[in-house]
């Protein structure tokens, strides 16, 4: 029975939102599940009958139909069903039938409701009234945070044909009509072109000034979303220009509001789970930049934002694993897909490549390894198609080196620790950030991690080499209270907020984790654990966490600024774009990081 519970726990660790639960809670939840088997065509439950709990597909396939027999969805492993009825009156809102030999795990209703009430991740994932909640969020958002793209405008003398082509090419339904210095004169919409130009049989050379809506009502960037909703409802309009002191700075449309409501991490994960093709997954992943804009605009903490962004990458990865297994057949032996780098630390932003690997059970044969190499290619190619580009350093499961049995991985870490060459230090710094994503071999990783942390803590020479390696990334501090910016190239006069901003802190946190034999992988979690374990003092931890929070938040703010200006997000920030106040605080944060690096470099990790 204990073996069954371990298997259920390992399975739940690969299923969202169970993967967000604390370890003790997850173990308790695993014990509460009831295992049920169904033959092909067997009814699991019938419409409007009492539900026994929340169903989770562990193996097989389930067909969901409505009260009239219409197909609602086809579900596979890791999909849940029955929550709609449980969230209402306890009666099934649909009918469920197994379409092949199926194993379901059933979570008792009281446990399900307790998880909903206790853990926000469960409430967000299962609550079917997301739209109402998001509408409230829209009402409290600043207008500047709702603008989806940089403004598109034309002059009053522009012909209606030229204006129509501009809208078509940019996939928009309106233009601002501006004079000198972007002063707003009016707006022209597709409806204007249809009703006034086509229906009025006006020539294509007609200037837009003749058909535009002059002096339209507008709002400033610091207005609230509720102001937009009120104006659109009262005036029955679908386009609202945003102006700052008369200057046209953006346009909000009903489509923007609909898009805002449709984008949340829970909705994106839901769409990932139901995706049938890689193209479907890519379409979902393409909405991540807009989600980032909304999350930053909602003033969420940076670690919450990056966790939500990473959750989507995890879900995409798991869905690709399901697709790969469907194409190749069931795996011949247990395996574990792991992420490292920013995904491993749950710190992804709007710009991420892929860093991953495979650990396979030692019983795998050479033929079995061919299966896993094929699986790795399917998943890695799919991630690339979804915007998680191939790792430039080839640290991916597609490389034979990073798709190996557990015994080989054990030899890797043992060798790196015993002989800390420069390459070993670099590889270890990446691989110490491993986090399981999918597959059923979680026990292999737990044993490897425990053994590695034990060996590391006992080897002071290896730790010293890792400290030296971590100090290669330094904050961009210049002379005379300035910044050491990039001197040439595309990013001249910018600072790299990744390599010289968040990475130095991530490196420090990794060192503390090695010194304290700490299991967390997330940077902020490592810093807190290091404080609790006495690796760093409370004051040192507090200063470093606050510095990290400011650096990471400014990095996200800069990415959102780029997205809203129509550019791809990157990690390069121009200090000249910051206010004096922002520059001073950013430099102070970098000074804290440099100070902590100096303490570690002098073997003074515990500071006063």
C-alpha positions in Angstrom: 0.0 0.0 0.0 2.9 2.3 0.8 4.3 1.7 -2.7 0.9 2.7 -4.2 0.9 5.9 -2.2 4.4 6.8 -3.3 3.4 6.2 -6.9 0.3 8.4 -6.5 2.5 11.2 -4.9 5.0 11.0 -7.7 2.2 11.2 -10.3 0.6 14.2 -8.5 3.9 16.0 -8.6 3.6 16.1 -12.4 0.0 17.5 -12.3 -1.0 21.1 -11.9 -2.1 22.5 -9.5 -1.1 19.6 -7.2 2.5 20.4 -8.0 2.1 23.6 -6.1 1.3 21.9 -2.8 3.8 21.7 0.1 5.3 18.3 0.4 3.5 17.3 3.6 0.1 18.5 2.2 0.8 16.6 -1.1 1.4 13.4 0.9 -1.8 13.8 2.8 -3.8 14.5 -0.4 -2.2 11.4 -2.1 -3.5 9.3 0.8 -7.0 10.6 0.4 -7.4 9.6 -3.3 -9.4 6.5 -4.1 -8.3 4.4 -7.1 -11.0 3.3 -9.6 -10.7 1.2 -12.8 -13.2 1.3 -15.7 -13.5 -0.9 -18.7 -14.0 0.5 -22.2 -17.5 2.1 -22.6 -18.1 2.0 -18.9 -20.0 4.9 -17.4 -18.1 6.8 -14.7 -21.0 8.9 -13.7 -24.3 10.0 -15.2 -25.7 13.5 -15.7 -27.4 15.0 -12.6 -26.4 12.2 -10.3 -24.4 12.8 -7.1 -20.6 13.0 -7.6 -18.3 11.0 -5.4 -15.5 13.6 -5.7 -13.1 15.1 -8.2 -11.9 12.7 -10.9 -8.3 12.7 -12.2 -7.3 10.5 -15.1 -4.1 8.5 -14.3 -4.3 6.2 -17.3 -6.6 5.8 -20.3 -9.2 8.1 -21.9 -12.5 9.7 -20.9 -15.3 11.1 -23.0 -17.3 14.0 -21.4 -20.8 14.8 -22.8 -23.5 17.3 -21.8 -27.0 16.6 -20.7 -28.1 16.2 -24.3 -25.4 13.8 -25.3 -23.3 16.4 -27.1 -19.5 16.0 -26.9 -17.9 18.4 -24.5 -14.3 17.1 -24.4 -12.0 14.1 -24.7 -9.7 13.8 -21.7 -6.4 11.9 -21.1 -3.9 11.4 -18.3 -3.5 14.4 -15.9 -6.9 15.8 -16.8 -9.5 16.4 -14.1 -13.3 16.3 -14.4 -16.3 16.7 -12.3 -15.3 20.0 -10.7 -18.2 21.9 -12.3 -20.8 19.9 -10.4 -18.8 19.9 -7.1 -18.5 23.7 -7.3 -22.3 24.0 -7.6 -24.7 21.5 -6.0 -22.7 18.3 -5.9 -24.6 16.8 -8.9 -22.8 15.9 -12.1 -23.1 18.7 -14.7 -22.0 16.3 -17.5 -21.8 12.6 -18.2 -18.4 10.8 -18.2 -17.6 7.5 -20.0 -14.3 5.6 -20.3 -13.4 5.0 -24.0 -10.6 2.6 -23.2 -9.3 0.8 -20.2 -9.0 3.6 -17.7 -7.7 4.3 -14.2 -9.0 7.3 -12.3 -8.0 8.8 -9.0 -10.9 10.2 -7.1 -10.4 13.0 -4.6 -13.1 13.1 -1.9 -15.4 16.2 -2.1 -14.5 17.6 1.4 -10.7 17.4 0.6 -11.3 19.1 -2.8 -13.3 22.0 -1.2 -10.7 22.4 1.5 -7.9 22.7 -1.1 -10.0 25.3 -3.0 -10.4 27.3 0.2 -6.8 27.0 1.4 -4.7 27.2 -1.7 -5.1 30.1 -4.3 -3.6 27.9 -7.1 -6.5 25.5 -6.7 -9.1 28.2 -6.6 -7.7 29.8 -9.7 -7.4 26.5 -11.6 -10.8 25.1 -10.8 -13.1 28.2 -10.4 -15.3 28.5 -13.5 -16.2 32.1 -12.7 -12.8 33.4 -13.7 -14.4 35.9 -16.1 -16.2 37.7 -13.3 -13.0 38.0 -11.3 -11.0 39.2 -14.2 -13.6 41.8 -15.0 -13.1 43.2 -11.5 -9.4 43.3 -12.1 -9.9 45.3 -15.3 -11.9 47.8 -13.4 -9.0 48.4 -11.0 -6.2 48.4 -13.6 -4.6 51.7 -14.7 -5.4 52.5 -18.3 -1.7 52.6 -19.2 -1.4 49.0 -18.2 -4.3 48.0 -20.5 -2.9 49.5 -23.7 -2.0 46.5 -25.8 0.3 48.1 -28.4 2.0 51.3 -29.5 -0.4 53.8 -31.1 -1.1 53.7 -34.8 -2.0 57.0 -36.4 -2.1 58.9 -39.6 -2.4 62.6 -40.7 -5.7 64.3 -41.5 -4.8 64.4 -45.2 -4.3 60.6 -45.5 -6.6 59.1 -48.0 -9.3 56.6 -46.8 -7.7 53.9 -49.1 -4.3 54.4 -47.4 -5.9 54.4 -44.0 -7.7 51.1 -44.8 -4.4 49.5 -45.9 -2.8 50.6 -42.7 -5.5 49.0 -40.6 -5.4 45.8 -42.7 -1.6 45.5 -42.5 -1.5 46.1 -38.7 -4.6 44.0 -38.0 -6.4 46.8 -36.2 -9.8 48.3 -36.5 -9.1 52.0 -35.9 -6.5 54.8 -36.3 -5.8 58.0 -34.4 -5.8 61.0 -36.7 -3.1 63.4 -35.5 -1.6 66.8 -36.3 1.9 68.0 -35.3 3.5 66.6 -32.1 0.9 63.7 -32.2 -1.9 66.0 -31.1 -5.1 64.0 -31.5 -7.7 65.5 -33.9 -10.0 62.5 -34.2 -10.3 58.8 -34.9 -11.3 56.8 -37.9 -12.6 53.2 -37.7 -13.4 50.4 -40.0 -17.1 51.2 -39.4 -16.5 54.8 -40.6 -14.9 53.4 -43.8 -17.9 51.1 -44.3 -20.7 53.4 -43.5 -19.4 56.7 -44.8 -17.0 55.8 -47.6 -18.4 52.6 -49.2 -22.1 53.2 -48.4 -21.7 56.9 -49.3 -19.8 56.0 -52.5 -17.0 58.4 -51.7 -13.8 58.2 -53.8 -10.8 56.4 -52.3 -8.8 59.7 -52.4 -11.2 61.2 -49.8 -9.1 62.4 -46.8 -9.8 60.8 -43.5 -10.5 64.2 -42.0 -13.8 64.1 -43.9 -15.0 60.8 -42.3 -13.3 60.7 -38.9 -15.0 61.3 -35.6 -13.5 64.7 -34.6 -12.5 65.6 -31.0 -13.5 62.1 -29.6 -13.8 61.5 -25.9 -10.5 60.3 -24.4 -9.0 59.3 -21.1 -5.5 59.9 -19.6 -3.1 57.0 -18.9 -3.6 57.2 -15.2 -7.4 56.7 -15.4 -8.8 53.4 -14.3 -10.3 50.5 -16.3 -13.7 51.2 -14.7 -13.6 54.6 -16.5 -13.2 52.8 -19.8 -16.0 50.4 -19.1 -18.3 53.2 -18.0 -17.6 55.4 -21.1 -18.0 52.5 -23.5 -21.3 51.4 -22.0 -22.7 54.9 -21.7 -21.7 56.1 -25.2 -22.0 52.8 -26.9 -18.5 53.0 -28.5 -16.0 50.4 -29.1 -12.8 52.5 -29.5 -11.4 54.9 -26.8 -8.3 56.9 -27.5 -5.9 57.6 -24.7 -4.2 61.0 -24.5 -1.6 62.7 -22.4 -1.9 66.5 -22.5 -3.6 66.2 -25.9 -0.9 63.8 -27.3 -2.2 60.5 -28.7 -0.5 57.7 -26.7 -2.7 54.7 -27.3 -6.1 53.2 -28.2 -8.3 50.8 -26.1 -10.9 48.7 -27.9 -13.5 46.2 -26.9 -11.3 43.6 -28.4 -8.5 44.6 -26.0 -10.8 44.2 -23.0 -12.0 40.8 -24.3 -8.3 39.7 -24.8 -7.5 40.9 -21.3 -10.3 38.8 -19.8 -9.1 35.8 -21.8 -5.5 35.9 -20.6 -4.6 34.6 -17.2 -2.1 31.9 -16.2 -5.0 29.5 -15.3 -6.7 30.1 -18.6 -3.5 29.6 -20.6 -2.7 26.3 -18.7 -6.3 25.2 -19.3 -5.8 25.8 -23.0 -2.4 24.0 -23.0 -3.9 20.9 -21.4 -6.6 20.8 -24.1 -4.2 21.5 -27.0 -4.2 18.8 -29.7 -1.3 19.9 -31.8 2.0 21.8 -31.4 0.5 24.6 -33.4 -2.2 24.9 -30.7 0.4 25.0 -28.0 2.4 27.7 -29.9 -0.8 29.8 -30.2 -1.2 29.6 -26.4 2.4 30.4 -25.7 2.1 33.4 -28.0 -0.2 35.0 -25.4 2.5 35.0 -22.7 3.8 38.5 -23.5 0.3 39.9 -22.9 0.0 38.0 -19.7 3.3 39.5 -18.6 2.0 43.0 -19.3 -1.1 42.3 -17.2 0.7 40.8 -14.3 3.3 43.6 -14.1 0.5 46.1 -14.6 -1.3 44.5 -11.7 1.7 45.2 -9.5 2.2 41.5 -8.6 5.5 40.5 -6.9 8.2 39.5 -9.4 8.5 36.0 -7.9 4.7 35.5 -8.3 4.9 36.7 -12.0 7.9 34.5 -12.9 6.3 31.5 -11.2 3.1 31.9 -13.2 5.1 32.3 -16.4 7.1 29.2 -15.6 3.9 27.2 -14.7 2.9 27.7 -18.4 6.2 26.4 -19.6 5.9 23.4 -17.3 2.4 22.7 -18.6 3.6 23.0 -22.3 6.4 20.6 -21.6 4.1 18.0 -19.9 1.6 18.3 -22.8 4.5 17.7 -25.3 5.5 14.7 -23.3 2.0 13.3 -23.6 2.0 13.9 -27.3 5.4 12.2 -27.6 4.3 9.2 -25.7 1.1 9.0 -27.8 3.3 9.0 -30.9 6.0 6.6 -29.7 4.0 4.4 -27.4 4.4 4.0 -23.6 7.9 4.4 -22.3 9.8 1.1 -21.9 11.1 2.0 -18.4 10.4 4.9 -16.0 12.0 8.2 -16.8 12.1 11.8 -15.5 12.1 15.0 -17.6 13.8 17.8 -15.7 14.3 21.5 -16.4 17.3 23.6 -15.3 18.2 27.2 -15.7 15.5 29.8 -15.2 12.7 27.2 -15.8 14.3 24.9 -13.2 14.4 27.9 -10.7 10.8 28.9 -11.7 12.1 32.3 -12.7 11.1 32.6 -16.4 10.3 35.9 -17.9 9.1 37.0 -21.3 12.4 35.8 -22.8 13.5 32.2 -22.3 15.4 29.5 -24.0 15.1 25.8 -23.0 17.5 24.0 -20.7 16.4 20.4 -19.9 17.6 16.8 -19.5 16.3 13.2 -19.1 17.1 10.8 -16.3 16.2 7.2 -17.3 15.9 4.2 -15.0 19.1 2.1 -14.9 17.4 -0.9 -16.4 17.1 0.8 -19.8 18.7 -1.0 -22.7 20.4 0.5 -25.7 17.1 0.1 -27.6 15.2 1.8 -24.8 17.6 4.8 -25.0 16.7 5.1 -28.6 13.1 5.6 -27.5 14.1 8.4 -25.1 16.2 10.2 -27.7 13.2 10.2 -30.0 11.0 11.5 -27.2 13.5 14.2 -26.4 13.6 15.4 -30.0 9.8 15.6 -30.2 9.5 17.6 -27.0 12.5 19.9 -27.7 11.3 20.6 -31.2 7.9 21.4 -29.8 9.3 23.7 -27.2 11.2 25.6 -29.9 8.1 25.9 -32.0 6.4 27.4 -28.9 9.0 30.1 -28.5 11.3 28.3 -26.0 14.3 28.4 -28.4 17.0 25.8 -28.5 19.7 26.3 -25.9 22.8 27.9 -27.6 25.0 25.6 -25.4 23.1 22.5 -26.3 22.1 21.8 -22.7 19.0 19.9 -23.7 17.7 16.3 -23.5 18.3 16.0 -27.3 22.1 15.9 -26.6 23.1 12.3 -25.8 25.2 13.6 -22.9 22.0 14.9 -21.1 19.8 11.9 -21.8 21.3 9.1 -19.7 20.4 6.5 -17.0 20.5 7.5 -13.4 23.9 5.8 -12.7 25.5 8.0 -15.4 24.0 11.1 -13.8 25.4 10.0 -10.5 28.8 9.6 -12.0 28.5 13.1 -13.6 27.9 14.8 -10.3 30.5 12.7 -8.4 33.1 13.6 -11.1 32.3 17.3 -11.1 32.6 17.4 -7.3 35.8 15.3 -7.2 37.6 17.3 -10.0 36.2 20.8 -10.2 37.6 21.9 -13.5 36.3 25.1 -15.1 33.9 23.0 -17.3 32.8 21.0 -14.2 32.0 24.2 -12.3 30.0 25.6 -15.2 28.0 22.4 -15.7 27.4 22.0 -12.0 26.1 25.5 -11.6 23.5 24.7 -14.2 22.7 21.2 -13.1 22.3 22.1 -9.5 19.2 24.0 -10.5 17.4 20.8 -11.7 13.6 20.5 -11.1 11.4 17.6 -12.2 8.7 18.5 -14.7 7.3 15.2 -16.1 7.6 11.5 -16.1 7.2 9.1 -13.2 10.7 8.6 -11.9 10.8 11.2 -9.2 12.5 8.9 -6.7 15.6 8.8 -9.0 16.0 12.5 -8.7 15.4 12.7 -5.0 18.1 10.1 -4.3 20.5 11.9 -6.7 19.8 15.3 -5.1 20.3 14.1 -1.5 23.5 12.3 -2.4 24.9 15.2 -4.3 24.2 17.8 -1.6 25.8 15.5 0.9 29.0 15.1 -1.2 29.1 18.8 -1.9 28.9 19.9 1.7 31.8 17.6 2.6 34.1 18.9 -0.2 35.3 22.4 0.7 37.6 22.5 -2.3 34.7 22.1 -4.7 32.6 24.7 -2.8 35.6 27.1 -3.0 35.8 26.6 -6.8 32.1 27.1 -7.1 32.4 30.4 -5.2 35.1 31.5 -7.5 33.0 30.6 -10.5 30.0 32.5 -9.2 32.0 35.7 -8.8 32.6 35.9 -12.6 29.2 37.6 -12.9 29.4 41.0 -11.1 27.0 43.9 -10.8 27.5 46.7 -13.3 28.9 49.3 -10.9 31.1 52.1 -12.4 33.1 54.9 -10.9 31.6 58.0 -9.3 28.3 56.4 -8.4 27.5 55.5 -12.0 26.9 52.2 -13.9 29.4 50.2 -16.0 27.3 50.0 -19.2 28.1 48.1 -22.3 30.5 50.1 -24.4 29.8 49.0 -27.9 27.5 47.1 -30.2 23.7 46.9 -30.4 23.3 47.4 -26.6 25.8 50.2 -26.1 25.1 52.3 -23.0 22.8 49.6 -21.6 23.2 47.2 -18.7 22.4 43.5 -18.8 19.8 43.0 -16.2 20.1 39.2 -16.5 23.9 38.4 -16.5 24.9 41.3 -14.3 21.6 41.7 -12.4 19.7 38.6 -11.4 22.4 36.0 -12.2 24.9 37.2 -9.6 22.1 36.8 -6.9 21.1 33.4 -8.3 24.8 32.4 -8.1 25.0 33.5 -4.5 21.8 31.7 -3.6 23.2 28.5 -5.1 26.4 28.7 -3.1 24.4 29.2 0.1 22.3 26.1 -0.8 25.4 24.0 -1.3 26.9 25.2 1.9 23.7 24.5 3.9 22.7 21.3 2.0 19.4 23.1 1.1 17.0 21.5 -1.3 15.1 24.6 -2.7 16.0 25.6 -6.3 14.2 28.9 -6.6 16.6 31.9 -5.8 14.3 33.7 -3.4 13.4 30.4 -1.6 17.1 29.5 -1.3 17.9 32.9 0.3 15.1 32.4 2.8 16.2 28.8 3.5 19.8 30.0 3.9 18.7 32.5 6.5 16.7 29.9 8.4 19.6 27.5 8.3 22.1 30.2 9.6 24.1 30.2 6.4 23.6 34.0 6.2 22.5 36.3 9.0 19.0 37.8 9.1 20.2 41.2 8.2 22.3 39.9 5.3 19.4 37.9 4.0 17.0 40.8 4.3 19.3 43.2 2.4 20.0 40.7 -0.3 16.4 39.7 -0.8 15.3 43.3 -1.0 18.1 44.1 -3.5 17.1 41.0 -5.6 13.4 42.0 -5.5 14.2 45.5 -6.9 16.6 44.2 -9.6 14.2 41.5 -10.7 11.2 43.8 -10.7 13.0 46.5 -12.8 14.0 43.8 -15.3 10.3 42.8 -15.7 9.2 46.5 -15.9 11.7 47.0 -18.7 10.5 43.9 -20.6 6.9 45.1 -20.4 7.9 48.5 -21.7 9.5 46.8 -24.7 6.5 44.7 -25.3 4.1 47.6 -25.2 6.3 49.5 -27.7 5.9 46.6 -30.1 9.4 45.2 -29.6 10.5 41.8 -28.4 11.4 41.7 -24.7 15.1 41.4 -23.8 17.3 41.9 -20.7 19.0 45.2 -21.6 18.1 48.4 -19.7 19.3 51.9 -20.4 20.0 53.7 -17.1 19.2 57.0 -18.9 15.6 55.8 -19.2 15.3 55.8 -15.4 14.6 58.7 -13.1 17.3 59.8 -10.6 15.4 58.1 -7.8 15.3 54.8 -9.7 18.9 55.0 -10.7 20.0 55.6 -7.1 18.0 52.7 -5.7 19.1 50.3 -8.5 22.8 51.2 -7.8 22.2 50.7 -4.1 20.8 47.2 -4.8 23.9 46.4 -6.9 26.1 47.6 -4.1 24.4 45.1 -1.7 25.0 42.3 -4.2 28.7 43.3 -4.6 29.1 43.4 -0.8 27.6 39.9 -0.4 29.9 38.6 -3.2 32.9 40.1 -1.4 31.8 38.3 1.9 31.5 35.0 0.1 34.8 35.5 -1.7 36.5 36.1 1.6 34.8 33.0 3.1 32.5 35.2 5.2 29.1 33.9 4.1 27.6 34.7 7.5 27.6 38.4 7.8 26.6 40.6 10.6 
